[in-house]
Amino acid sequence: MLLSSCVIWRFREWDDFRAECPAGDERLQRVVWEGLDEGIEWLESLGAPVVKHETGNPRTIGKRFEPRGLTDTLVRAAGDVRLGTTSEEPTILATGGFQGDSALVREHIHPGGELRLRANPWSAGDGMRHALARGAELSAGLGEFYGRNMPDADFTEEQFVPLAQLYGRAARVFNDRGEEFFEGDVSWSENDLVQATAQQPGGRAWYLLDREALKDPEVAGRVALAPTRIDPSDLPFAAPDGTRVAVRVKPGITHTIGGLRIDEHARIADGLYAAGADVGGISTGGYASGLAAALVFGRIAAESALSGL
Ligand SMILES: Cc1cc2nc3c(=O)[nH]c(=O)nc-3n(C[C@H](O)[C@H](O)[C@H](O)COP(=O)(O)OP(=O)(O)OC[C@H]3O[C@@H](n4cnc5c(N)ncnc54)[C@H](O)[C@@H]3O)c2cc1C
């Protein structure tokens, strides 16, 4: 959360949520969609700083918070935060998914293990391992992940957002063999293109841009920042006429989409609950706000644990 852009959002229309994430568990989606506005009000009532009161996307509704201020607000509200200790039951698992564990990523998402990590390194499946040992079940879509195509080069956590190559819709996309592999329109989150890139030889791709694409200052700005941009004549295949620049990209995994199966009360088993990216099956088949799901189910998990549900 601290590393994120901190836009906490939902689809404005329920039908859009279903259409964008068609394989997600409808009951869990309903809970997030109906509970988010109240969750955001609760954050504001605690004093969490809002940077923008809208998302900038007409299809979604939500707010952008300042991540450090939001984190500090939650820590203050929690009061007695203790690290390195094991609590008694009940337990709420919220370790943030398993993208930080390369063995789990190879097992469930990418056998070649060629994805770069675009997230904190500590969300490494501890919640999942703990719950599985207690008889938990896994959600559908365990092989899916949310991410961005990034330059195929090392990057720091400060570069997670500025180096995201979020202009695949304006590019022609080829793999190393010179095959144009993505059919149809790229979705607005570009997560479908990112997942398709992961399936290519070497788990990478080339974005090819012509003069028309580079007229968009947003696209041109991102291309200019990419350390892996090259002249088209240096490509391993013949570029289509009119190509001005090529950028080597590779998926960076932000968080897992599959994970633990919970019910509407965030329950896994007696005394065991989960929230956030440890939970799977909410945005399966697409992408929806991970922070929104974490906020709504985090509060529900706490209420369930307190009431002994
Ligand atoms: C660059 C970037 C931009 C993003 N932008 C957005 C955005 O604008 N909107 C949006 O909705 N989502 C965004 N996200 C995704 C969002 O950050 C996650 O969906 C969200 O943080 C998940 O919440 P969480 O509580 O499950 O996990 P996290 O926020 O990752 O928190 C999990 C915490 O658990 C800790 N942990 C792990 N294992 C253990 C253990 N064994 N014991 C104790 N602690 C442990 C981790 O260190 C971490 O601090 C972005 C993410 C990134 C990286």
The ligand as a Gaussian input file, in Angstrom:
#p B3LYP/6-31G(d) Opt

LIG

0 1
 C        3.501000       0.529000      -7.708000
 C        2.140000       0.086000      -7.242000
 C        1.035000       0.867000      -7.539000
 C       -0.237000       0.460000      -7.119000
 N       -1.281000       1.294000      -7.328000
 C       -2.516000       0.931000      -6.883000
 C       -3.623000       1.819000      -6.996000
 O       -3.494000       2.983000      -7.402000
 N       -4.847000       1.369000      -6.604000
 C       -5.035000       0.122000      -6.085000
 O       -6.160000      -0.235000      -5.744000
 N       -3.984000      -0.722000      -5.896000
 C       -2.732000      -0.336000      -6.266000
 N       -1.670000      -1.167000      -6.041000
 C       -1.926000      -2.492000      -5.432000
 C       -2.121000      -2.361000      -3.923000
 O       -0.982000      -1.767000      -3.343000
 C       -2.383000      -3.743000      -3.303000
 O       -3.498000      -4.345000      -3.941000
 C       -2.677000      -3.626000      -1.816000
 O       -1.617000      -2.975000      -1.140000
 C       -2.920000      -4.990000      -1.194000
 O       -3.117000      -4.816000       0.185000
 P       -2.596000      -5.901000       1.219000
 O       -2.876000      -5.353000       2.571000
 O       -3.166000      -7.213000       0.853000
 O       -1.040000      -6.022000       0.950000
 P        0.156000      -4.986000       1.213000
 O       -0.295000      -3.583000       1.146000
 O        1.259000      -5.433000       0.313000
 O        0.587000      -5.283000       2.713000
 C        1.018000      -6.562000       3.118000
 C        2.054000      -6.351000       4.216000
 O        2.288000      -7.599000       4.877000
 C        3.674000      -7.685000       5.150000
 N        4.006000      -9.108000       5.373000
 C        4.187000     -10.077000       4.463000
 N        4.447000     -11.253000       5.077000
 C        4.390000     -11.017000       6.419000
 C        4.548000     -11.833000       7.588000
 N        4.810000     -13.147000       7.516000
 N        4.419000     -11.242000       8.792000
 C        4.155000      -9.925000       8.913000
 N        3.991000      -9.100000       7.836000
 C        4.108000      -9.638000       6.614000
 C        4.328000      -7.050000       3.950000
 O        5.642000      -6.651000       4.250000
 C        3.403000      -5.859000       3.702000
 O        3.801000      -4.752000       4.465000
 C       -0.402000      -0.774000      -6.416000
 C        0.730000      -1.526000      -6.067000
 C        1.991000      -1.100000      -6.469000
 C        3.199000      -1.914000      -6.051000

